[in-house]
Amino acid sequence: MSWTTIKNRVFWIIIIALLQACGGKAENPQTSDLCSSPPDIALVDIQSVVDWINAMEKPLTLPCFIQSLPRPLRIQPAYSEFSAQPSPNAGSPRIFFFFDRLILTVAVDQDFAEMPYPLLEMSYLVDEPNLITTKAELKFPIVETLSAGSPYLDLSFNERISQCSFCHPRESIRETIEDKPVYQSTMLRPARPQPVERLYQENIACEASREPHRCAMLASIVDHGELVPFQFPAGAPTIFDN
């Protein structure tokens, strides 16, 4: 990491702290206690995400879940118009969180007329040499206890393929959980990654009265511990390589 990057990160952290001390950011409607990390659970695979969510207070919003994620948080923002959760612009990117083989993905903002619920996408690396991951997703808010099959409930496009197959190649069914197919396919890396420092700037500038969801998402990512820039494997293709 360059000295310039370190200085910029320190600068934005200091500015954010000063704004919060002066009341510059709106409070998250769910308190820090409600959004704390559950004890004795490690995020290692998709089932552990289910266990994590089940241990938290309900109803559970997506910003509250993100706030609970352990820090430092390995992260890659990316501008992507082609995805289940497209980013409308570089200031509202898709965000990838990395927990070894587990990758969680959210969108900072979305068109609620097109997609009426915030979405948590999940993938788990099951074949590292070939960069094959299983796919899963959950719609928020979460209002009840999840079962092991909940992350796979809405992925199927028909009896043979999932909705992910339109972007991710080499799809197959790896197994079934509670009679729901678990699809696996090639990992894709974002073609247009964005600097993590941009998130600090967007968080400061966000006006909660105008963009409550976007501001809550940015605050949940930025305000609760260190963010560490991270990258997908260099050998992973982008959507434009397929």
N, C-alpha and C positions, 0 to 999 in steps of 0.2 A: 504494500500500500504506500503510495507516494506521500511525502510530507504535505503537499498541497491538499490532498484528499483528507488527511487527518485534521489539518487546520480548518477546512470547510465543515467537517462533521462536528468538531468542537464548537465552532461558531454557531451552527444551527441549534445544537443542543442547548447552548447558553441562552440564545434568543427565545427558544420555546419555553425554557424554565422561567424566564422573566415574564413572558406573556401569561403563563399560567398563574404566576404569583400575583399578577395585576388583574386577573379575571379575564384574560384575553380569549380563552377558549371556553366553550360551553361544557357543562358537566355531562358525562355519560349518564343516561337515565338509569343504567344498572350500576350499582356501586362497585368499588374495587373488591370488596369482600365477596360479593356474589360472583364476580368474574375472576376469582383467584384460581390458580392451578389446583386440580384435585390431588390430594396426597397419594403417594404409593402407586401412581400409574405413569408409565413411560410411553411416549408416542413412538412406536416402532413399526406398526402396520395398521391396516384399515380397521381390524377388530379393536385395536387399542384406541382408535379415535372414537369408536362406538362406546367403549368403556368410559373414556374421558368425558364424553358428552352426558352419558347416563349418570355420572357422578356429580354433575353440575345442577344448579337450581333451574327450574322450568317456570315459565317459558324462557328459552335461551335464544338470544339474538346472535347473529353472526358476528357483530362487533364485540360482544361479550366473550364469545368463544375465542376470537383472535387475541383479545386482551389476555386471556388465560394462558396462552402459549408460552412455554419456557424461554427465557432469554439467557444469553444472547441468541438472536434469531437469525438463522442463515436464510437469505432472501435474495430473490431476483425479480425486480419489476420489469415489465415488458409491455410495449405497445403492440397490440394484435387485434386486427379487425376480423380475423377468421378463427372463431372458436365458439364453444358453448357459451362463453361469457366474453363477448368482444369488448375491448376497451374503446370508448368513444374518442379519446385523444391521449396524447402522451402524458397529460397531467392527471389522467385517471386510468392508470395502467392495470393490467392483470398482475397479480402478485403470486409468486411461487415461494413456498416455505419448504425447506429441506430438513428432513430428519433421517439421515442416512438413506435407507432404501425407500422411505416414505416421502412423498411430495404432496403437499396440500396447495390448492390453487383457489384464489378468490379474485373478484373484480372490485376495484375501488368504487366504481359507480356503474350504473346500469339504467336502461330504459325500462321502467316498471310497466309501461304499456305493452312492451314486447315480452318481458319476463317478470311476472308479478311477485317473484320471491327471490331473495338472495340465495346463491348457490355455493356450496363448498364442494369442489372437485377433489378427488383423491386418486393417487396412483401409487402402486407398490412394485418395486423392481424385483421381478421373480427370475429373470434371466439376464445377469449382468453382461456377459460377453456379447449377447445379441440385442441388448437394450430393450428388453420386452417387459412391459409393466401391465399389471391388472388395473382396471379402471372402476371407479365408484363415485357416487355423489350423494349429497344430502341437501334437502331444501330447508331453509330457515324461515321463521323461527321453529325451533324444536319444542314441542309442547308436551311430549310424552316419552316414556322409555322406549329406546330403540331396540330392535332385535338384531341378531347377527346378519339377517338378510336385508335389512333396511337400506344399506348403501347401494344395493343392486336392484332395487325395486323398479326404477323408472328408466333403466338404461337401454332396454331392448327396443329396437326399431321394428323388428318382426321376429319370427321364430328362429331366424338364422343369424342375424347380425344386430349389432348395437348401434346407437346413434353415433358413437365415437368412430365407427368404421369409415365415416365419410371423410375424416381427416387422417386417422391413424391407420397405416397399412398393416398387413400381415395379421389380421385379427382371427382369433379362434376362441373357443370356449375352454377354459382351463379346468373348471369344476362347477359344481352347483352348491349353493348354500341356501338352505330352507327352500329348495326347489327353484331357486332363482339362479340363472346362469351368471358365472363370473367370467367376463371377457378379458382377454389379454391381447395386446397389440404393441406395435413399435412406439417407443418413447419419441416425442418430438420436442426439440428445444425452440424457444422463441427466436424469430428472425430479427427482431428489433428490441434488444434489451435496453433498459433505461437506467440512468444512474440512481442509486439509492438516495443520494443527496436531494434529488428533486422532490422526494416524498416529504422531507422536512419543510421545504419551501411551500409546497401545496397545503400542508397541514396548517402552517401559520396563516396563509392567505384565505383558507376556507371559511365561509360564513355559514354558521349552523342554521340561521334563520332561513337561508335560501336553499341550502343543500344539506339537510339534516343527515341523510343516510351517508352521503359521501364524506362529510366531516366526521361522522362517527367511525367510519371505516378507517380513515386516515389516522385519527387519534388512537384507535385501537392498535394500529401497527406501530406508530412512531412514539407514543407517549409512555410506553411501559417497559423500556429497557433497550439495550444495545441491538442495533441491526448490523449484521455482518454480510457484506456483498458476497454472493456465491454464484456459481455458474453450472449449467448442465454439462454433462460429458461432451467433449468436443466432437466425438464421433456421432452424436445423435443428429439425425437429419432435421431440417426445418420443414414446414408444410409446403414450401416452394420447391423442395427437392423431390417430392413424390410425383 
